[in-house]
Amino acid sequence: MLEISTPEQLLRHVGKTVGPGRWVDIPQSRIDAFAHATDDRQWIHLDAERTQTELGHAPVAHGYLTLSMLAVMMYDLVRIETVGRIVNYGMNKVRFIAPVLAGDRVRAEVTVGRVTCEEKFVRAIFDVSIFVERLEKPVMIAQSIILYFNEDKSDP
């Protein structure tokens, strides 16, 4: 884990890889809840019998479910003591390389890519790789852009 006092200190860690982080379970119940929340109820995610028969494995987690887990996985890897707000600014180069299956566990590894200091915030681009236990290579890669706003004592 990378623990620093201020967002500006990320500049000292450009090129540094942090992780891997803790394992996060992806049970079928999480996939079902994501399908319900997003109305993406494609059989590949929900029909265990059909996926086993047609694909030879368990249902596949939505790629966007894996992507949505990034926030919690990154928070476990990069902690900044003094920061006002942390804003997910977006993603670059998201690739879903291999399926995450119901019952898999995922974890992240991040590399501090680029850091720029603006007037009110620090912009950091992290290169993120997501892994499952059963494979050596990542199942997803992406660049995560995070804005770390300065702590504002006058903010309510």
Salt bridges, closest charged atoms under 4 A:
ASP39 OD1 - ARG41 NH1 2.91
GLU54 OE2 - ARG50 NE 2.85
ASP76 OD2 - ARG22 NE 2.40
ASP76 OD1 - ARG79 NH2 3.60
ASP104 OD2 - ARG134 NH2 2.85
GLU133 OE2 - ARG105 NH2 2.87
GLU151 OE1 - LYS153 NZ 3.07
